[in-house]
Amino acid sequence: MVDTLTNIMGSEGIETLLAVSHGSASRQFIKAAAPEGFELPAKLPNCAIMIFDFDEAKPQAEGEPMQCKFTLQQIVDPQQSH
């Protein structure tokens, strides 16, 4: 999922992306993108909205893969937003 979304975000003209996924896959993506020390909730709320920033790839040393970075900014529970 991280690789797929990184490829999409790297496409020309893409600045904003809406991706919809199942809770378990979303949870794994959050684990990969959460800042150090982030405490993942025991359970994601139904219809949770996760907001990420994306930093473009930066050149690495020869032979190393490009590093793109998603950074979790917020988890929104739409049931608590009224």
Rosetta blueprint (number, residue, H / E / L):
1 M L
2 V H
3 D H
4 T H
5 L H
6 T H
7 N H
8 I H
9 M H
10 G L
11 S L
12 E L
13 G L
14 I L
15 E L
16 T L
17 L L
18 L L
19 A L
20 V L
21 S L
22 H L
23 G H
24 S H
25 A H
26 S H
27 R H
28 Q H
29 F H
30 I H
31 K H
32 A H
33 A H
34 A L
35 P L
36 E L
37 G L
38 F L
39 E L
40 L L
41 P L
42 A L
43 K L
44 L L
45 P L
46 N L
47 C L
48 A L
49 I E
50 M E
51 I E
52 F E
53 D E
54 F E
55 D E
56 E E
57 A E
58 K E
59 P L
60 Q L
61 A L
62 E L
63 G L
64 E L
65 P L
66 M L
67 Q E
68 C E
69 K E
70 F E
71 T E
72 L E
73 Q E
74 Q E
75 I E
76 V E
77 D L
78 P H
79 Q H
80 Q H
81 S L
82 H L
